[in-house]
Every structure is written in C-alpha cells, then in structure tokens.
Amino acid sequence: MTGALHDRVVIVTGASRRIAIGAAFARRAVADGAAVLLHTWSPHDAGQPWGEDPGGPAALLAELRAAGGRVEHLSADLADPQAPAAVLEAARGAFGHVDALVANHARSSGQDLEHLTAAELDLSHAVNTRATLLLTQAFAAQHDDTRPGGRVVLFTSGQYHGAMPAELPYIASKAALHGLTRSLAVHLAPQAITVNCVDPGPNDTGYADEELRAAVAAAHPGGRWSTPVDTARLVGWLLSDEAGWITGQTIASDGGWSAR
C-alpha cells in the first residue's frame, strides 16, 4: 500500500472507540500506507456516560486489516508508569521501528472546584500528562534520525481559548501538554523529530446529547461540530513530509470556534 506515510510506522494511542478521533486517524494512517500500533484502554470508556465501544478494539482491528492495513494492538492502562515503555516495545516488536507517535489518549474528568479531589487530579495527570511525556521520551530514545518522518503529535483542549470550570483535572493536564509543546519541539529538533499539538475543538465523538449537539452547532461559525475526520486530516498532514518544517505549534482545528 502506497501513500504519504508509506513504509512509516505510527503509534496511535486512545483508539478504543470507532466513533472517535483515534480510530479516525488510524483509518487515515492505514489509507496513507502506514503500519499502525493501536493502543486502547476500554475500561476508561466503560466508566464514562458514553460507555465502551460495543465491538471493542477487535472490531477496529478487523476493519483496518480488512482494508489492507498492517495493524497490531495493545491494551494498556497508561496510569501505570511502565505502560508507555510497553507501548513502544510492542510497536518495535511488531514492526522493527517507530517513526511517529500520535498521543491521542485522554482521561476525561468532570470535577469543578467544589468537587475537586486529589485522587482525580493525580490520575488525570498520570494518564494525560505523565504518560504522554513518557511515551515521547521512549519514542525519542529509539528514533532513527536517518529515517524520514520523525513526528510527535500531542492533543490539548480548548482551555486556552475559554473557561472550562467544570473539568478542572482534565484541563489542568491538557494545559500542561499545550505548555510543553514548544520545549519538546526545540529539544527534539536536532533528532529530526517535530512536535506539534492539536486542539480538535468541540468534536462529535458521541458524548453529547441532542440538546448540547444542537446548541454547539447553533453557536458555531460553521454551523456544525468538528468531526474526528476533520482532526484526522490535520494529523495526517502533520505526519507527512510536507509538514517537516512545522514544529512547536499548537493548532486549533475547530472551524473557527476559537475565533468567535
């Protein structure tokens, strides 16, 4: 299979739900010719209002392989400090090397100031911030800078555009990734690795009820939500050779939501 990512190996974390961003990008990566290591952790989704994917990771794995993709899978709880290294080793064991890391995973948490707990702050930090840094560390340590396409893509949220007071543990950990992007990019530039961060905006990944979906669409300059495919297009470009001179940037792929 040829394409913009032909002969590249990409890790995609947080791909537990076929409706969401990780799965959308995995489809894009396979279509662009990459081999993919899917990371999932369905117990997180099972504990959320939207629930886990009824088909489980096996359904996405089967879909991608049926499309001709070279795809392997690892389920791992990124709250475990050993898990990031295990994800990298699984990818190297399957494909021999890793060219790009898409750190899409996230722990969601709905706590405001009055209901804030130390336990949730620690867990959100462990999954969203610590695991992303350890994944990046492990990726950079094994990266062969003679290969093209060294890429890290992080994900933040909209806290730097507008207040999100009901999700403090989540936005604290996501703000850290936003803040880390430039420093990681400068540090890894000599290794021919770019580091960028994506804010996918209000994204229709199946968590919103009809009332919220209608309200956001009505307030959006484009008249609709962002979709996982919108985000996958941007990430696919950031991983391509065309984006080789783009690093240290946080890009809001939100159709103008943050420009209102």
N, C-alpha and C positions, 0 to 999 in steps of 0.2 A: 504494500500500500504506500503510495507516494503522497506528498503534500508538504505544507510549510514546516511540519515537525517530523518529517521522515527521518528515521533512524535515531530519534531522540527518545529518551526515557523520562517520564514525568510521574511524580508522586502527586496524587490529589487526595488531600485529607478531607474528612467530613462529608463523605459521599453516601450517607446512609439512606437518603430518601430520593426516589427517582424524580420527584417533582421539584427538587431544589437545585441550588447553584452547583454543588459539587458534581452531581450527576450530569447536569447540562454541560459543564466543562469537560467531563470525562468523554462525553459523546463527541464534543468538538475536537478534543485531542486525538481520539481514535480516527475521526474523519480526516484530520490533518496528518495522519501517518505515525503518530507516536505510540510507543508501548507505555502502558499505564499501570501503576500500582495504586489500587484503590484502598484507602483507609476508611473504615467505618467504626461506629460505636452506637449501635441501635438502642442499648439501654437508656441512653440520654433521651432519645426521642420518645421512648415508651413512657417516660416520666413527665412529658410535656403535654399540653392540651391537644396538640395535633396528632400525637401518637406516632408509633413507628410505622415504617412502610410495610404494608401487608405482605408484600412479596419478599421482603428482606433483601440484604445485599446480593443474595444469589440471583434475584431477578435482574438486577442491573448487570451483574457479571455475565449472565447468559445473553442478555440483549447486546452487550458490547462485543462479545465473542461471535455472536451470530452476524454482526456487522463486519467481521473480519479483524477485530482488534486483538492485539496481543495484550492481555489484561490478566493481572493477578490481584489477589485480595488479602488484606489483613484486618482483622477486627482487633482493636486495642483501645484501652481506656487511657487517654492522654493525661489524665490526672496522675497516673503512675509516672514518676520521673524517669523510669527505664524505658517507657514506651516509645519516645521519639527515636532513640537509637535502634530499637527493634523495627520500627517502620523503615528506616534507611537500610538496615541489613536485609529486610525482606525484599526490598526493591533490588538491591545489589545481587542478592542471591538468585533472584528470578531473571534479571536482565544484564547483570555484569557491571553496570554503572548507572548513575542518575545524572540527568542533565538539568532538570528543573523541578522546583518544589512549589506547589500551589497550596498554601496553608489556609484552606477554606474552613476548617473546623471551627466550631464555636459552642460554648456553653451559654444557653440563654438563662436569664435570671430576672425576675420581676420583683425587685425589692426597692422600696423608697427609703428615705432616711429614717422614718419612724420604725420600719420593719427590718432594717439592715442587721445582718448577723455576721460575726467574724467567720463562721464556718463557710458561709456563701461567698464572702469576699475572698477567702483563701482558695476555695475550689474554682471560682471563676478565674482568678489569677493563674492558678496552676494549669488549667486547661487552655485558656485563651492566650495568655502571655508567656508563661514559663515554657509550656510545650512548644509554642511557636519559635521561641528563641533556641531551644534545644534542638528542634528539627533543623533550624537554619545552621546551627553550629555543626551538627552531624553531616548535613548536606555539604557545607563548605569544606569540611575536613576530607571528604572523599572526592571532591570535584576535580576532574582532569581539565586544567585550563587550556590544554591543547585542543579540546573538543569545542565546537561552537555551541552557543545556546545556553550558557550558564545563566539561570534565571531563578529568582525567588519572587513570588507574589504573595503579599500579606493582605489581610482584609481588616478594615476598620468599620465603623458605623457612622451615623450622622451626628454624633455628639459635638463635633467641632463646627457644625452649622447651626444647630438649635438644641435647646434644652431637652433632655430625656430623663426627667427626675424620677420616673417610676422604675428605672432599670439601672440602678447605680452600680452594682457589681459588674454587670455586663459592660457598661460604657467606660468604667474605670479601666478594665482590662483591655478594651478595644482602643481607648485613647492612648494607652501605653504603646500599642503597635504603631499607631499613627506617629507618635513621637519618636519611635525607634527607627523609622524607615530611613531617614537621611543618614544617620550614623552607621547603620548597617551597610547602606549603599556605598558610602565613602570607604569603609573598611574593606569591603569585598571587591571594589573596583579593580585593584591590582590582580585579582584572581579571575578577571574577566567574567564576573558574576554581577548582573544587575539586580537591584532590589526595588520594587515598587509596591504601592499599597492601593487597594481598591475599596471605595465606598460604593456599594451597589444600590444605595437609596432604598426607598420603600419597595420591596421586591416581593412579587406574588409567589411565595413558596408554600402556600397552603395553610398559613397560620391565621389569616384574617377571616373574620366572619363577614357576612354580606354587608352589614352596616358600615364597618370600617373600610371595606373594599370600596364601597360607593363614595364614602366621604373623602378618602385619599384621591380617588380618581377625579372627583369634582374639584379638588384643590390643586391638582397637578397641572402645570402649564401645558403638558402634552395630552392631558385628558385621560391618562391611564397610568397604571403601575409600571415600574420596571419589571422585567421578567428575567428568569435565570438565563435564557438565551441571550438577552442583551448583555448580561455580565460575561457570559462565556465568550462572546465575540471580542470584548475588550481583552480578556485574559489571553485568548488565543493570539491576538496581535502582540501583546506584551511578551509572549514567549517566542515570537517569530524573529527571524533575522532582521526584519525591518525596524524592530524596536531596540536594536542593540545599543543605541546611544541614549536611550531613555532610562534614567535611574534616579533614585532618591525622591520620586514623585508620589504624591497621593492624588488619585484621580477619582472624582465623583462621577460614576456612570449612572446618572439618575434622571436624564431627560429634562434637566433644568429645575428639578425640585429644590435643590440647594441655592438656586439663583433667584428664588421668588422674592 
